[in-house]
Amino acid sequence: MLSVRIDHELLERLKGHAAKRGMSVQDYVVRTLIRADFDERFQAAVEETERFYGVT
């Protein structure tokens, strides 16, 4: 089981992306997580967040 807390704005964006594909938010998130390039995209997001907050 994966539990994630997200803010309202992000949830609304996820709902929109999922709706465009005729999917539930849960299915959309799972499909995104299993994409082949997820690890690379996640690492880039972590690095960007660290730069934003000044963590190195």
N, CA, C and O atoms as a Tripos MOL2 file, in Angstrom:
@<TRIPOS>MOLECULE
protein
  224   223    56     0     0
PROTEIN
NO_CHARGES

@<TRIPOS>ATOM
      1 N           0.8430   -1.1610    0.0000 N.3       1 MET1
      2 CA          0.0000    0.0000    0.0000 C.3       1 MET1
      3 C           0.8990    1.2380    0.0000 C.2       1 MET1
      4 O           1.9050    1.2960    0.7060 O.2       1 MET1
      5 N           0.5190    2.1970   -0.7880 N.am      2 LEU2
      6 CA          1.2300    3.4660   -0.8660 C.3       2 LEU2
      7 C           0.2820    4.5600   -0.4250 C.2       2 LEU2
      8 O          -0.8400    4.6640   -0.9200 O.2       2 LEU2
      9 N           0.7370    5.3670    0.5020 N.am      3 SER3
     10 CA         -0.0670    6.4820    0.9820 C.3       3 SER3
     11 C           0.7080    7.7650    0.7230 C.2       3 SER3
     12 O           1.8750    7.8860    1.0960 O.2       3 SER3
     13 N           0.0460    8.7210    0.0810 N.am      4 VAL4
     14 CA          0.7100    9.9640   -0.2860 C.3       4 VAL4
     15 C          -0.1870   11.1380    0.0910 C.2       4 VAL4
     16 O          -1.3920   11.1160   -0.1610 O.2       4 VAL4
     17 N           0.4000   12.1460    0.6850 N.am      5 ARG5
     18 CA         -0.3450   13.3720    0.9710 C.3       5 ARG5
     19 C           0.0000   14.3970   -0.0950 C.2       5 ARG5
     20 O           1.1710   14.6630   -0.3650 O.2       5 ARG5
     21 N          -1.0270   14.9640   -0.6920 N.am      6 ILE6
     22 CA         -0.8220   15.9870   -1.7040 C.3       6 ILE6
     23 C          -1.7830   17.1320   -1.4470 C.2       6 ILE6
     24 O          -2.8370   16.9490   -0.8380 O.2       6 ILE6
     25 N          -1.4140   18.3030   -1.9120 N.am      7 ASP7
     26 CA         -2.2890   19.4520   -1.7010 C.3       7 ASP7
     27 C          -3.4360   19.4500   -2.7090 C.2       7 ASP7
     28 O          -3.4210   18.7040   -3.6890 O.2       7 ASP7
     29 N          -4.4080   20.2800   -2.4540 N.am      8 HIS8
     30 CA         -5.6200   20.3330   -3.2670 C.3       8 HIS8
     31 C          -5.3100   20.6610   -4.7270 C.2       8 HIS8
     32 O          -5.8850   20.0590   -5.6330 O.2       8 HIS8
     33 N          -4.4130   21.6020   -4.9570 N.am      9 GLU9
     34 CA         -4.0780   22.0080   -6.3270 C.3       9 GLU9
     35 C          -3.5070   20.8380   -7.1270 C.2       9 GLU9
     36 O          -3.8950   20.6190   -8.2740 O.2       9 GLU9
     37 N          -2.5950   20.0950   -6.5260 N.am     10 LEU10
     38 CA         -2.0090   18.9450   -7.2150 C.3      10 LEU10
     39 C          -3.0610   17.8700   -7.4620 C.2      10 LEU10
     40 O          -3.0820   17.2590   -8.5310 O.2      10 LEU10
     41 N          -3.9360   17.6330   -6.4810 N.am     11 LEU11
     42 CA         -4.9910   16.6430   -6.6670 C.3      11 LEU11
     43 C          -5.8810   17.0120   -7.8480 C.2      11 LEU11
     44 O          -6.2560   16.1460   -8.6390 O.2      11 LEU11
     45 N          -6.2180   18.2810   -7.9710 N.am     12 GLU12
     46 CA         -7.0520   18.7180   -9.0800 C.3      12 GLU12
     47 C          -6.3440   18.5040  -10.4200 C.2      12 GLU12
     48 O          -6.9690   18.0990  -11.4010 O.2      12 GLU12
     49 N          -5.0430   18.7770  -10.4560 N.am     13 ARG13
     50 CA         -4.2720   18.5400  -11.6800 C.3      13 ARG13
     51 C          -4.2560   17.0590  -12.0280 C.2      13 ARG13
     52 O          -4.4200   16.6900  -13.1910 O.2      13 ARG13
     53 N          -4.0570   16.2050  -11.0180 N.am     14 LEU14
     54 CA         -4.0630   14.7670  -11.2530 C.3      14 LEU14
     55 C          -5.4240   14.2950  -11.7510 C.2      14 LEU14
     56 O          -5.5070   13.4540  -12.6460 O.2      14 LEU14
     57 N          -6.4850   14.8370  -11.1720 N.am     15 LYS15
     58 CA         -7.8300   14.4750  -11.6250 C.3      15 LYS15
     59 C          -8.0170   14.8340  -13.0920 C.2      15 LYS15
     60 O          -8.6080   14.0630  -13.8480 O.2      15 LYS15
     61 N          -7.5230   15.9880  -13.4960 N.am     16 GLY16
     62 CA         -7.6350   16.4130  -14.8900 C.3      16 GLY16
     63 C          -6.8720   15.5030  -15.8300 C.2      16 GLY16
     64 O          -7.3920   15.1050  -16.8730 O.2      16 GLY16
     65 N          -5.6330   15.1680  -15.4660 N.am     17 HIS17
     66 CA         -4.8250   14.2690  -16.2940 C.3      17 HIS17
     67 C          -5.4830   12.8950  -16.3990 C.2      17 HIS17
     68 O          -5.5350   12.3010  -17.4750 O.2      17 HIS17
     69 N          -5.9840   12.4020  -15.2700 N.am     18 ALA18
     70 CA         -6.6220   11.0900  -15.2590 C.3      18 ALA18
     71 C          -7.9010   11.0970  -16.1040 C.2      18 ALA18
     72 O          -8.1610   10.1610  -16.8610 O.2      18 ALA18
     73 N          -8.6870   12.1540  -15.9640 N.am     19 ALA19
     74 CA         -9.9510   12.2360  -16.7080 C.3      19 ALA19
     75 C          -9.7120   12.2440  -18.2150 C.2      19 ALA19
     76 O         -10.4740   11.6370  -18.9670 O.2      19 ALA19
     77 N          -8.6630   12.9260  -18.6570 N.am     20 LYS20
     78 CA         -8.3420   12.9620  -20.0850 C.3      20 LYS20
     79 C          -8.0840   11.5660  -20.6350 C.2      20 LYS20
     80 O          -8.3020   11.2990  -21.8160 O.2      20 LYS20
     81 N          -7.6180   10.6850  -19.7630 N.am     21 ARG21
     82 CA         -7.2940    9.3190  -20.1880 C.3      21 ARG21
     83 C          -8.3810    8.3210  -19.7960 C.2      21 ARG21
     84 O          -8.2300    7.1180  -20.0120 O.2      21 ARG21
     85 N          -9.4780    8.8200  -19.2180 N.am     22 GLY22
     86 CA        -10.5620    7.9400  -18.8070 C.3      22 GLY22
     87 C         -10.1830    7.0190  -17.6680 C.2      22 GLY22
     88 O         -10.6420    5.8790  -17.6050 O.2      22 GLY22
     89 N          -9.3410    7.5140  -16.7610 N.am     23 MET23
     90 CA         -8.8250    6.6920  -15.6700 C.3      23 MET23
     91 C          -9.1860    7.3200  -14.3340 C.2      23 MET23
     92 O          -9.5280    8.5000  -14.2580 O.2      23 MET23
     93 N          -9.1040    6.5110  -13.2770 N.am     24 SER24
     94 CA         -9.2210    7.0610  -11.9260 C.3      24 SER24
     95 C          -7.8760    7.6880  -11.5620 C.2      24 SER24
     96 O          -6.8560    7.4060  -12.1910 O.2      24 SER24
     97 N          -7.8920    8.5300  -10.5540 N.am     25 VAL25
     98 CA         -6.6350    9.1420  -10.0960 C.3      25 VAL25
     99 C          -5.6750    8.0520   -9.6340 C.2      25 VAL25
    100 O          -4.4800    8.1100   -9.9250 O.2      25 VAL25
    101 N          -6.1900    7.0640   -8.9200 N.am     26 GLN26
    102 CA         -5.3390    5.9840   -8.4260 C.3      26 GLN26
    103 C          -4.6790    5.2320   -9.5830 C.2      26 GLN26
    104 O          -3.4780    4.9650   -9.5530 O.2      26 GLN26
    105 N          -5.4670    4.8950  -10.5970 N.am     27 ASP27
    106 CA         -4.9070    4.1860  -11.7520 C.3      27 ASP27
    107 C          -3.8770    5.0350  -12.4850 C.2      27 ASP27
    108 O          -2.8440    4.5300  -12.9250 O.2      27 ASP27
    109 N          -4.1620    6.3210  -12.6110 N.am     28 TYR28
    110 CA         -3.2310    7.2250  -13.2890 C.3      28 TYR28
    111 C          -1.9020    7.2890  -12.5340 C.2      28 TYR28
    112 O          -0.8370    7.2320  -13.1480 O.2      28 TYR28
    113 N          -1.9620    7.4070  -11.2090 N.am     29 VAL29
    114 CA         -0.7340    7.4790  -10.4050 C.3      29 VAL29
    115 C           0.0510    6.1790  -10.5180 C.2      29 VAL29
    116 O           1.2690    6.2050  -10.6930 O.2      29 VAL29
    117 N          -0.6270    5.0520  -10.4210 N.am     30 VAL30
    118 CA          0.0630    3.7550  -10.5340 C.3      30 VAL30
    119 C           0.7070    3.6170  -11.9020 C.2      30 VAL30
    120 O           1.8570    3.1920  -12.0130 O.2      30 VAL30
    121 N          -0.0320    3.9770  -12.9420 N.am     31 ARG31
    122 CA          0.5300    3.8830  -14.2960 C.3      31 ARG31
    123 C           1.7650    4.7770  -14.4340 C.2      31 ARG31
    124 O           2.7440    4.4000  -15.0790 O.2      31 ARG31
    125 N           1.7090    5.9550  -13.8260 N.am     32 THR32
    126 CA          2.8570    6.8600  -13.8730 C.3      32 THR32
    127 C           4.0460    6.2630  -13.1330 C.2      32 THR32
    128 O           5.1830    6.3760  -13.5910 O.2      32 THR32
    129 N           3.7960    5.6350  -12.0060 N.am     33 LEU33
    130 CA          4.8750    5.0470  -11.2150 C.3      33 LEU33
    131 C           5.5740    3.8970  -11.9200 C.2      33 LEU33
    132 O           6.7610    3.6630  -11.6920 O.2      33 LEU33
    133 N           4.8500    3.1710  -12.7780 N.am     34 ILE34
    134 CA          5.4760    2.0140  -13.4290 C.3      34 ILE34
    135 C           6.1160    2.3610  -14.7700 C.2      34 ILE34
    136 O           6.6810    1.4920  -15.4350 O.2      34 ILE34
    137 N           6.0280    3.6180  -15.1630 N.am     35 ARG35
    138 CA          6.6790    4.0080  -16.4180 C.3      35 ARG35
    139 C           8.1760    3.7700  -16.3250 C.2      35 ARG35
    140 O           8.7700    3.9230  -15.2580 O.2      35 ARG35
    141 N           8.7700    3.4040  -17.4150 N.am     36 ALA36
    142 CA         10.1940    3.0680  -17.4510 C.3      36 ALA36
    143 C          11.0830    4.2320  -17.0250 C.2      36 ALA36
    144 O          12.1420    4.0170  -16.4360 O.2      36 ALA36
    145 N          10.6640    5.4570  -17.3170 N.am     37 ASP37
    146 CA         11.5100    6.5940  -16.9970 C.3      37 ASP37
    147 C          11.1640    7.2340  -15.6540 C.2      37 ASP37
    148 O          11.6390    8.3290  -15.3560 O.2      37 ASP37
    149 N          10.3460    6.5700  -14.8420 N.am     38 PHE38
    150 CA          9.9390    7.1670  -13.5760 C.3      38 PHE38
    151 C          11.1310    7.4630  -12.6810 C.2      38 PHE38
    152 O          11.2110    8.5500  -12.1090 O.2      38 PHE38
    153 N          12.0570    6.5220  -12.5450 N.am     39 ASP39
    154 CA         13.2130    6.7300  -11.6700 C.3      39 ASP39
    155 C          13.9840    7.9800  -12.0540 C.2      39 ASP39
    156 O          14.3740    8.7660  -11.1910 O.2      39 ASP39
    157 N          14.2030    8.1650  -13.3480 N.am     40 GLU40
    158 CA         14.9480    9.3410  -13.8080 C.3      40 GLU40
    159 C          14.1690   10.6270  -13.5350 C.2      40 GLU40
    160 O          14.7370   11.6210  -13.0830 O.2      40 GLU40
    161 N          12.8770   10.5990  -13.8120 N.am     41 ARG41
    162 CA         12.0440   11.7830  -13.5890 C.3      41 ARG41
    163 C          11.9430   12.1030  -12.1040 C.2      41 ARG41
    164 O          11.9700   13.2720  -11.7200 O.2      41 ARG41
    165 N          11.8240   11.0620  -11.2550 N.am     42 PHE42
    166 CA         11.7380   11.2690   -9.8170 C.3      42 PHE42
    167 C          13.0400   11.8620   -9.2870 C.2      42 PHE42
    168 O          13.0150   12.7920   -8.4810 O.2      42 PHE42
    169 N          14.1640   11.3340   -9.7310 N.am     43 GLN43
    170 CA         15.4580   11.8490   -9.2780 C.3      43 GLN43
    171 C          15.6220   13.3120   -9.6770 C.2      43 GLN43
    172 O          16.1130   14.1170   -8.8860 O.2      43 GLN43
    173 N          15.2200   13.6600  -10.8850 N.am     44 ALA44
    174 CA         15.2990   15.0540  -11.3370 C.3      44 ALA44
    175 C          14.4170   15.9460  -10.4700 C.2      44 ALA44
    176 O          14.8060   17.0680  -10.1430 O.2      44 ALA44
    177 N          13.2360   15.4630  -10.0960 N.am     45 ALA45
    178 CA         12.3360   16.2410   -9.2430 C.3      45 ALA45
    179 C          12.9370   16.4310   -7.8530 C.2      45 ALA45
    180 O          12.8350   17.5130   -7.2760 O.2      45 ALA45
    181 N          13.5580   15.3880   -7.3140 N.am     46 VAL46
    182 CA         14.1990   15.4870   -6.0030 C.3      46 VAL46
    183 C          15.3250   16.5130   -6.0560 C.2      46 VAL46
    184 O          15.4380   17.3590   -5.1690 O.2      46 VAL46
    185 N          16.1520   16.4420   -7.0840 N.am     47 GLU47
    186 CA         17.2670   17.3790   -7.2140 C.3      47 GLU47
    187 C          16.7660   18.8160   -7.3530 C.2      47 GLU47
    188 O          17.3400   19.7290   -6.7600 O.2      47 GLU47
    189 N          15.7160   19.0230   -8.1200 N.am     48 GLU48
    190 CA         15.1560   20.3630   -8.2820 C.3      48 GLU48
    191 C          14.6030   20.8740   -6.9500 C.2      48 GLU48
    192 O          14.7810   22.0440   -6.6090 O.2      48 GLU48
    193 N          13.9390   20.0060   -6.2070 N.am     49 THR49
    194 CA         13.3960   20.3980   -4.9060 C.3      49 THR49
    195 C          14.5270   20.7630   -3.9520 C.2      49 THR49
    196 O          14.4360   21.7500   -3.2220 O.2      49 THR49
    197 N          15.5800   19.9730   -3.9590 N.am     50 GLU50
    198 CA         16.7330   20.2630   -3.0960 C.3      50 GLU50
    199 C          17.3730   21.5970   -3.4490 C.2      50 GLU50
    200 O          17.7540   22.3600   -2.5630 O.2      50 GLU50
    201 N          17.4910   21.8810   -4.7500 N.am     51 ARG51
    202 CA         18.0470   23.1710   -5.1610 C.3      51 ARG51
    203 C          17.1320   24.3150   -4.7060 C.2      51 ARG51
    204 O          17.6120   25.3530   -4.2520 O.2      51 ARG51
    205 N          15.8330   24.1230   -4.8260 N.am     52 PHE52
    206 CA         14.8630   25.1450   -4.4550 C.3      52 PHE52
    207 C          14.9780   25.4700   -2.9680 C.2      52 PHE52
    208 O          14.9350   26.6380   -2.5820 O.2      52 PHE52
    209 N          15.1240   24.4440   -2.1330 N.am     53 TYR53
    210 CA         15.2060   24.6480   -0.6920 C.3      53 TYR53
    211 C          16.6320   24.8330   -0.1860 C.2      53 TYR53
    212 O          16.8490   24.9890    1.0150 O.2      53 TYR53
    213 N          17.6030   24.8170   -1.0950 N.am     54 GLY54
    214 CA         18.9850   25.0480   -0.7080 C.3      54 GLY54
    215 C          19.6370   23.8740   -0.0060 C.2      54 GLY54
    216 O          20.6080   24.0540    0.7300 O.2      54 GLY54
    217 N          19.1190   22.6770   -0.2220 N.am     55 VAL55
    218 CA         19.6900   21.4730    0.3720 C.3      55 VAL55
    219 C          20.6540   20.8770   -0.6300 C.2      55 VAL55
    220 O          20.3040   20.6820   -1.7940 O.2      55 VAL55
    221 N          21.8630   20.5890   -0.1880 N.am     56 THR56
    222 CA         22.8380   19.9800   -1.1010 C.3      56 THR56
    223 C          23.4980   18.7970   -0.4840 C.2      56 THR56
    224 O          24.3460   18.1650   -1.1140 O.2      56 THR56
@<TRIPOS>BOND
     1     1     2 1
     2     2     3 1
     3     3     4 2
     4     3     5 am
     5     5     6 1
     6     6     7 1
     7     7     8 2
     8     7     9 am
     9     9    10 1
    10    10    11 1
    11    11    12 2
    12    11    13 am
    13    13    14 1
    14    14    15 1
    15    15    16 2
    16    15    17 am
    17    17    18 1
    18    18    19 1
    19    19    20 2
    20    19    21 am
    21    21    22 1
    22    22    23 1
    23    23    24 2
    24    23    25 am
    25    25    26 1
    26    26    27 1
    27    27    28 2
    28    27    29 am
    29    29    30 1
    30    30    31 1
    31    31    32 2
    32    31    33 am
    33    33    34 1
    34    34    35 1
    35    35    36 2
    36    35    37 am
    37    37    38 1
    38    38    39 1
    39    39    40 2
    40    39    41 am
    41    41    42 1
    42    42    43 1
    43    43    44 2
    44    43    45 am
    45    45    46 1
    46    46    47 1
    47    47    48 2
    48    47    49 am
    49    49    50 1
    50    50    51 1
    51    51    52 2
    52    51    53 am
    53    53    54 1
    54    54    55 1
    55    55    56 2
    56    55    57 am
    57    57    58 1
    58    58    59 1
    59    59    60 2
    60    59    61 am
    61    61    62 1
    62    62    63 1
    63    63    64 2
    64    63    65 am
    65    65    66 1
    66    66    67 1
    67    67    68 2
    68    67    69 am
    69    69    70 1
    70    70    71 1
    71    71    72 2
    72    71    73 am
    73    73    74 1
    74    74    75 1
    75    75    76 2
    76    75    77 am
    77    77    78 1
    78    78    79 1
    79    79    80 2
    80    79    81 am
    81    81    82 1
    82    82    83 1
    83    83    84 2
    84    83    85 am
    85    85    86 1
    86    86    87 1
    87    87    88 2
    88    87    89 am
    89    89    90 1
    90    90    91 1
    91    91    92 2
    92    91    93 am
    93    93    94 1
    94    94    95 1
    95    95    96 2
    96    95    97 am
    97    97    98 1
    98    98    99 1
    99    99   100 2
   100    99   101 am
   101   101   102 1
   102   102   103 1
   103   103   104 2
   104   103   105 am
   105   105   106 1
   106   106   107 1
   107   107   108 2
   108   107   109 am
   109   109   110 1
   110   110   111 1
   111   111   112 2
   112   111   113 am
   113   113   114 1
   114   114   115 1
   115   115   116 2
   116   115   117 am
   117   117   118 1
   118   118   119 1
   119   119   120 2
   120   119   121 am
   121   121   122 1
   122   122   123 1
   123   123   124 2
   124   123   125 am
   125   125   126 1
   126   126   127 1
   127   127   128 2
   128   127   129 am
   129   129   130 1
   130   130   131 1
   131   131   132 2
   132   131   133 am
   133   133   134 1
   134   134   135 1
   135   135   136 2
   136   135   137 am
   137   137   138 1
   138   138   139 1
   139   139   140 2
   140   139   141 am
   141   141   142 1
   142   142   143 1
   143   143   144 2
   144   143   145 am
   145   145   146 1
   146   146   147 1
   147   147   148 2
   148   147   149 am
   149   149   150 1
   150   150   151 1
   151   151   152 2
   152   151   153 am
   153   153   154 1
   154   154   155 1
   155   155   156 2
   156   155   157 am
   157   157   158 1
   158   158   159 1
   159   159   160 2
   160   159   161 am
   161   161   162 1
   162   162   163 1
   163   163   164 2
   164   163   165 am
   165   165   166 1
   166   166   167 1
   167   167   168 2
   168   167   169 am
   169   169   170 1
   170   170   171 1
   171   171   172 2
   172   171   173 am
   173   173   174 1
   174   174   175 1
   175   175   176 2
   176   175   177 am
   177   177   178 1
   178   178   179 1
   179   179   180 2
   180   179   181 am
   181   181   182 1
   182   182   183 1
   183   183   184 2
   184   183   185 am
   185   185   186 1
   186   186   187 1
   187   187   188 2
   188   187   189 am
   189   189   190 1
   190   190   191 1
   191   191   192 2
   192   191   193 am
   193   193   194 1
   194   194   195 1
   195   195   196 2
   196   195   197 am
   197   197   198 1
   198   198   199 1
   199   199   200 2
   200   199   201 am
   201   201   202 1
   202   202   203 1
   203   203   204 2
   204   203   205 am
   205   205   206 1
   206   206   207 1
   207   207   208 2
   208   207   209 am
   209   209   210 1
   210   210   211 1
   211   211   212 2
   212   211   213 am
   213   213   214 1
   214   214   215 1
   215   215   216 2
   216   215   217 am
   217   217   218 1
   218   218   219 1
   219   219   220 2
   220   219   221 am
   221   221   222 1
   222   222   223 1
   223   223   224 2
@<TRIPOS>SUBSTRUCTURE
     1 MET1         2 RESIDUE 1 A MET
     2 LEU2         6 RESIDUE 1 A LEU
     3 SER3        10 RESIDUE 1 A SER
     4 VAL4        14 RESIDUE 1 A VAL
     5 ARG5        18 RESIDUE 1 A ARG
     6 ILE6        22 RESIDUE 1 A ILE
     7 ASP7        26 RESIDUE 1 A ASP
     8 HIS8        30 RESIDUE 1 A HIS
     9 GLU9        34 RESIDUE 1 A GLU
    10 LEU10       38 RESIDUE 1 A LEU
    11 LEU11       42 RESIDUE 1 A LEU
    12 GLU12       46 RESIDUE 1 A GLU
    13 ARG13       50 RESIDUE 1 A ARG
    14 LEU14       54 RESIDUE 1 A LEU
    15 LYS15       58 RESIDUE 1 A LYS
    16 GLY16       62 RESIDUE 1 A GLY
    17 HIS17       66 RESIDUE 1 A HIS
    18 ALA18       70 RESIDUE 1 A ALA
    19 ALA19       74 RESIDUE 1 A ALA
    20 LYS20       78 RESIDUE 1 A LYS
    21 ARG21       82 RESIDUE 1 A ARG
    22 GLY22       86 RESIDUE 1 A GLY
    23 MET23       90 RESIDUE 1 A MET
    24 SER24       94 RESIDUE 1 A SER
    25 VAL25       98 RESIDUE 1 A VAL
    26 GLN26      102 RESIDUE 1 A GLN
    27 ASP27      106 RESIDUE 1 A ASP
    28 TYR28      110 RESIDUE 1 A TYR
    29 VAL29      114 RESIDUE 1 A VAL
    30 VAL30      118 RESIDUE 1 A VAL
    31 ARG31      122 RESIDUE 1 A ARG
    32 THR32      126 RESIDUE 1 A THR
    33 LEU33      130 RESIDUE 1 A LEU
    34 ILE34      134 RESIDUE 1 A ILE
    35 ARG35      138 RESIDUE 1 A ARG
    36 ALA36      142 RESIDUE 1 A ALA
    37 ASP37      146 RESIDUE 1 A ASP
    38 PHE38      150 RESIDUE 1 A PHE
    39 ASP39      154 RESIDUE 1 A ASP
    40 GLU40      158 RESIDUE 1 A GLU
    41 ARG41      162 RESIDUE 1 A ARG
    42 PHE42      166 RESIDUE 1 A PHE
    43 GLN43      170 RESIDUE 1 A GLN
    44 ALA44      174 RESIDUE 1 A ALA
    45 ALA45      178 RESIDUE 1 A ALA
    46 VAL46      182 RESIDUE 1 A VAL
    47 GLU47      186 RESIDUE 1 A GLU
    48 GLU48      190 RESIDUE 1 A GLU
    49 THR49      194 RESIDUE 1 A THR
    50 GLU50      198 RESIDUE 1 A GLU
    51 ARG51      202 RESIDUE 1 A ARG
    52 PHE52      206 RESIDUE 1 A PHE
    53 TYR53      210 RESIDUE 1 A TYR
    54 GLY54      214 RESIDUE 1 A GLY
    55 VAL55      218 RESIDUE 1 A VAL
    56 THR56      222 RESIDUE 1 A THR
